[in-house]
Amino acid sequence: MAFGAGRDGRDPARRGPAPMSEPPPTDTAPTLPPLRDVIARHGLAARRALGQHFLLDLNLTGRIARAGGELGTGTTIEIGPGPGGLTRSLLAHGARKVIAIELDPRCVEALQELAAAYPGRLEIVAGDAMEIDPAKLGEAPRRIVANLPYNVSTALLARWLPSLARLERLVLMFQKEVAERLAAPPGSRDYGRLSVALQWRADVKRLFDLPPRAFTPPPKVTSSVVEIRPLAQPRYPADAEILERVTAAAFNQRRKMLRQSLRSVAPDAAALLAAAEIDGTARAEDLSVEQFCALARALAAGRGRTG
């Protein structure tokens, strides 16, 4: 998804006047038409069905691009570039190779003009990101820097989890409430299955928020940019499928004590909890990622089974 800037071109995260676009890092950057001209010429009115909200202020897209780290090696993958605001910033900030996955054919046509301005550095993949494994695109190191469509953001992240270790970094924009879930610590109301699944595999950090007025058209919610740094190996030993079963059972009945909520995966839940050295009166949000992994190992060892 592409996101949009305030109509006055100011960075909502700053006070005082700000230029409409920051200068490119080199003098060799091509001269490009304003994004609003590109949108008008290609008829790129944002489509709600595609979760489109355009980000046009290059100060903001530049901030996101810089969060991607060193872009001069390997491949930078962008999902839903829209008219190419963030794409421009990635290229202007030295991305050696950008692979942009775009479902909307109107935007593909607009992006082809940008590809011509940066020969050999922008590859456009016309297709559905849900059907593409980014860990197989381009050359390593691979990173994803993207303003994800709200309507598929969590589904995309869940799909990427098994191959997360093959990515160097992800800098992604989500609805703020989703971002809070991703980074939530144990004991918080936002802590849940996705928190455990992601934090087991990566370090997660919320970087900054953008209010609705930063986008064209404005969404109804605040957005957050999140940095995800995958680990070479999961943080604690556990089988991914079994860990998912345990967290699903625990959080699907998060108000119940674990000795009750875990009965769907372990008829003798008390024995399972004892094997993992966890208090049966605890609830799902009380457990750390390490403790959930201990439960998964105990379940894999056959603890908690009856008969």
C-alpha positions as CSV (number, residue, x, y, z in Angstrom):
1,M,0.0,0.0,0.0
2,A,1.2,3.5,-0.7
3,F,0.3,6.1,2.0
4,G,-0.3,9.9,1.5
5,A,1.0,13.1,3.0
6,G,-0.8,16.1,4.4
7,R,-2.0,18.5,1.7
8,D,0.4,21.2,2.9
9,G,3.3,18.9,2.4
10,R,4.4,19.1,6.0
11,D,5.8,16.2,8.1
12,P,3.1,15.5,10.7
13,A,5.8,14.3,13.1
14,R,7.5,17.7,13.1
15,R,6.6,21.2,14.1
16,G,7.3,24.2,12.0
17,P,7.8,24.5,8.2
18,A,9.4,21.7,6.3
19,P,10.3,21.4,2.6
20,M,8.0,19.4,0.3
21,S,10.8,17.0,-0.5
22,E,14.3,16.5,0.9
23,P,17.2,16.8,-1.5
24,P,18.5,13.6,-2.9
25,P,21.7,12.2,-1.4
26,T,23.6,12.5,-4.7
27,D,23.7,14.9,-7.6
28,T,23.1,12.1,-10.1
29,A,19.4,11.5,-9.1
30,P,17.1,12.0,-12.1
31,T,14.6,14.8,-12.2
32,L,11.1,13.3,-11.7
33,P,7.6,14.8,-12.0
34,P,5.7,15.5,-8.8
35,L,3.9,12.5,-7.5
36,R,0.6,14.4,-7.7
37,D,1.1,14.8,-11.4
38,V,1.8,11.1,-11.8
39,I,-1.4,10.3,-9.9
40,A,-3.5,12.6,-12.1
41,R,-2.0,11.5,-15.4
42,H,-2.5,7.8,-14.6
43,G,-5.9,8.2,-12.9
44,L,-4.6,6.7,-9.6
45,A,-7.5,7.5,-7.3
46,A,-7.0,5.4,-4.2
47,R,-9.1,2.2,-4.1
48,R,-10.5,1.1,-0.8
49,A,-10.7,-2.5,-1.9
50,L,-6.9,-2.5,-2.3
51,G,-6.3,-0.7,1.0
52,Q,-4.7,2.2,-0.8
53,H,-3.7,5.4,1.1
54,F,-0.9,7.3,-0.7
55,L,2.1,8.8,1.0
56,L,3.4,11.7,-1.1
57,D,5.7,13.7,1.2
58,L,9.2,12.6,0.4
59,N,10.4,13.7,3.9
60,L,8.3,10.9,5.3
61,T,9.1,8.3,2.7
62,G,12.8,9.3,3.1
63,R,12.5,8.6,6.9
64,I,11.1,5.2,6.2
65,A,13.8,4.4,3.6
66,R,16.6,5.4,6.0
67,A,15.1,3.0,8.6
68,G,15.9,0.2,6.1
69,G,19.6,0.6,6.9
70,E,22.3,0.0,4.2
71,L,20.5,-0.3,0.9
72,G,23.5,-0.5,-1.3
73,T,23.9,-4.2,-1.2
74,G,21.5,-7.1,-2.0
75,T,17.8,-6.5,-2.7
76,T,15.2,-4.2,-1.2
77,I,11.7,-5.5,-1.7
78,E,8.7,-3.2,-1.6
79,I,5.0,-4.4,-1.3
80,G,2.3,-2.2,-2.8
81,P,4.3,0.8,-4.0
82,G,1.3,2.6,-5.5
83,P,2.5,5.6,-7.5
84,G,6.0,5.1,-6.2
85,G,6.6,7.6,-3.3
86,L,8.5,5.3,-1.1
87,T,10.1,3.7,-4.2
88,R,11.6,7.0,-5.1
89,S,13.1,7.4,-1.7
90,L,14.6,3.9,-1.7
91,L,16.3,4.6,-5.0
92,A,17.4,8.1,-4.0
93,H,18.9,6.7,-0.8
94,G,21.1,4.3,-2.7
95,A,19.2,1.1,-3.0
96,R,21.2,-1.1,-5.4
97,K,18.1,-3.1,-6.5
98,V,14.5,-2.6,-5.7
99,I,11.9,-5.2,-6.5
100,A,8.4,-3.7,-6.2
101,I,5.4,-6.0,-6.1
102,E,2.2,-4.3,-7.2
103,L,-1.3,-5.7,-7.8
104,D,-2.9,-2.6,-9.3
105,P,-2.2,-2.5,-13.1
106,R,-2.7,1.3,-13.0
107,C,0.2,1.7,-10.7
108,V,2.4,-0.8,-12.6
109,E,2.2,1.5,-15.6
110,A,3.2,4.5,-13.5
111,L,6.1,2.6,-11.9
112,Q,7.5,1.7,-15.3
113,E,8.3,5.4,-15.9
114,L,10.3,5.3,-12.6
115,A,12.1,2.2,-13.7
116,A,13.1,3.9,-16.9
117,A,14.6,6.8,-14.9
118,Y,16.7,4.3,-12.8
119,P,17.9,1.8,-15.4
120,G,18.6,-1.6,-14.0
121,R,17.7,-0.7,-10.4
122,L,13.9,-1.1,-10.3
123,E,12.2,-4.3,-11.1
124,I,8.4,-4.4,-11.1
125,V,6.6,-7.6,-10.3
126,A,2.9,-7.4,-11.3
127,G,1.1,-9.7,-9.0
128,D,-0.3,-10.6,-5.6
129,A,2.2,-10.4,-2.7
130,M,0.2,-13.1,-0.9
131,E,1.4,-15.5,-3.6
132,I,5.0,-14.5,-3.7
133,D,7.8,-15.5,-1.3
134,P,10.0,-12.4,-0.9
135,A,12.8,-14.5,0.6
136,K,13.3,-16.0,-2.9
137,L,13.5,-12.7,-4.8
138,G,16.7,-11.1,-5.9
139,E,20.1,-11.5,-4.3
140,A,20.9,-11.6,-0.6
141,P,21.0,-9.7,1.7
142,R,17.2,-9.2,1.3
143,R,15.1,-6.7,3.2
144,I,11.5,-5.6,2.9
145,V,10.7,-1.9,3.3
146,A,7.0,-1.3,2.6
147,N,3.8,0.5,3.5
148,L,1.6,-2.6,3.7
149,P,-2.1,-2.6,2.7
150,Y,-4.1,-2.6,6.0
151,N,-6.4,-5.3,4.8
152,V,-3.7,-7.9,4.3
153,S,-0.8,-6.7,6.6
154,T,-1.1,-9.3,9.3
155,A,-1.8,-12.1,6.8
156,L,1.4,-11.1,4.8
157,L,3.5,-11.1,8.0
158,A,2.1,-14.4,9.1
159,R,2.9,-15.8,5.7
160,W,6.5,-14.6,5.9
161,L,7.2,-16.0,9.4
162,P,8.6,-19.4,8.3
163,S,11.2,-17.8,6.1
164,L,11.9,-14.8,8.2
165,A,15.5,-15.8,9.0
166,R,16.3,-15.5,5.3
167,L,15.6,-11.7,5.4
168,E,18.0,-9.2,6.8
169,R,15.5,-6.6,8.0
170,L,11.9,-5.6,7.6
171,V,10.6,-2.0,8.0
172,L,6.9,-2.1,7.7
173,M,3.9,0.2,8.2
174,F,0.8,-1.2,10.0
175,Q,-2.2,0.2,11.8
176,K,-1.0,1.3,15.2
177,E,-3.0,-1.3,17.0
178,V,-1.4,-4.1,15.0
179,A,2.1,-2.6,15.6
180,E,1.3,-2.5,19.3
181,R,0.5,-6.2,19.2
182,L,3.7,-7.1,17.4
183,A,5.9,-5.4,20.0
184,A,3.7,-6.1,23.1
185,P,5.5,-7.5,26.2
186,P,4.0,-10.2,28.3
187,G,1.4,-8.9,30.8
188,S,0.0,-6.3,28.4
189,R,-3.5,-6.5,26.9
190,D,-2.0,-6.3,23.4
191,Y,0.2,-9.4,23.9
192,G,-1.1,-12.4,21.9
193,R,-0.3,-15.2,19.4
194,L,1.3,-12.9,16.9
195,S,3.5,-11.3,19.5
196,V,4.8,-14.7,20.5
197,A,5.3,-16.0,17.0
198,L,7.2,-12.9,15.9
199,Q,9.2,-12.3,19.0
200,W,10.3,-15.9,19.0
201,R,11.9,-15.3,15.6
202,A,13.0,-11.6,15.7
203,D,13.7,-8.4,17.6
204,V,10.8,-6.0,17.2
205,K,10.7,-2.3,17.6
206,R,8.1,0.4,17.0
207,L,9.9,3.3,15.3
208,F,7.4,6.1,14.9
209,D,3.7,6.9,14.3
210,L,2.0,8.8,11.5
211,P,-1.5,10.3,12.1
212,P,-4.4,9.9,9.6
213,R,-3.8,13.4,8.1
214,A,-0.5,12.2,6.8
215,F,-2.3,10.1,4.1
216,T,-4.3,10.7,1.0
217,P,-7.1,9.8,1.5
218,P,-6.8,9.8,5.3
219,P,-7.5,6.4,7.0
220,K,-9.5,6.3,10.2
221,V,-6.6,5.1,12.3
222,T,-3.1,6.1,13.2
223,S,-0.3,4.2,11.5
224,S,3.0,2.9,12.9
225,V,6.3,2.0,11.3
226,V,7.9,-1.1,12.8
227,E,11.4,-2.5,12.5
228,I,11.8,-6.3,12.6
229,R,15.3,-7.8,12.8
230,P,15.1,-11.5,12.2
231,L,17.3,-13.8,14.3
232,A,19.5,-16.5,12.6
233,Q,17.7,-19.1,14.8
234,P,14.6,-18.9,16.9
235,R,15.2,-17.5,20.3
236,Y,14.4,-20.7,22.2
237,P,14.1,-24.4,21.0
238,A,10.6,-25.4,20.0
239,D,8.6,-26.9,17.1
240,A,6.9,-24.0,15.2
241,E,3.7,-26.0,14.6
242,I,3.4,-27.2,18.2
243,L,4.1,-23.7,19.5
244,E,1.3,-22.3,17.3
245,R,-1.1,-25.0,18.7
246,V,-0.2,-24.0,22.3
247,T,-0.5,-20.3,21.8
248,A,-3.8,-20.7,19.8
249,A,-5.3,-22.7,22.7
250,A,-4.0,-20.4,25.4
251,F,-5.0,-17.1,23.7
252,N,-8.3,-18.3,22.3
253,Q,-9.5,-18.5,25.9
254,R,-7.2,-15.8,27.3
255,R,-9.5,-15.0,30.3
256,K,-9.3,-18.6,31.5
257,M,-6.5,-20.1,33.6
258,L,-4.0,-22.2,31.6
259,R,-5.0,-25.4,33.4
260,Q,-8.4,-24.9,31.6
261,S,-7.5,-23.3,28.3
262,L,-4.8,-25.9,27.4
263,R,-7.2,-28.8,27.7
264,S,-7.9,-28.7,24.0
265,V,-4.2,-29.6,23.3
266,A,-3.5,-31.6,26.4
267,P,-6.3,-33.4,28.2
268,D,-4.0,-33.6,31.3
269,A,-3.2,-29.9,31.2
270,A,-2.0,-29.9,34.8
271,A,0.7,-32.5,33.9
272,L,1.8,-30.4,30.9
273,L,2.1,-27.3,33.0
274,A,4.0,-29.1,35.7
275,A,6.5,-30.5,33.1
276,A,7.1,-26.9,31.9
277,E,7.3,-25.6,35.5
278,I,4.4,-23.2,34.9
279,D,1.7,-22.3,37.4
280,G,-1.6,-23.6,36.2
281,T,-3.5,-20.6,37.6
282,A,-1.6,-18.3,35.2
283,R,-3.3,-16.9,32.1
284,A,-1.9,-16.7,28.5
285,E,-0.8,-13.1,28.7
286,D,1.3,-13.9,31.8
287,L,3.7,-16.2,30.0
288,S,6.9,-15.1,28.3
289,V,8.0,-16.4,24.9
290,E,10.4,-18.7,26.6
291,Q,7.7,-20.2,28.8
292,F,5.5,-20.8,25.7
293,C,8.4,-22.6,24.1
294,A,8.8,-24.7,27.3
295,L,5.1,-25.7,27.0
296,A,5.6,-26.6,23.3
297,R,8.6,-28.8,24.2
298,A,6.7,-30.5,27.0
299,L,3.8,-31.2,24.6
300,A,6.1,-32.6,22.0
301,A,7.6,-34.9,24.6
302,G,4.1,-36.3,25.3
303,R,3.5,-34.7,28.6
304,G,-0.1,-33.9,29.3
305,R,-1.5,-36.9,27.3
306,T,-3.9,-39.3,28.9
307,G,-4.4,-43.0,28.3
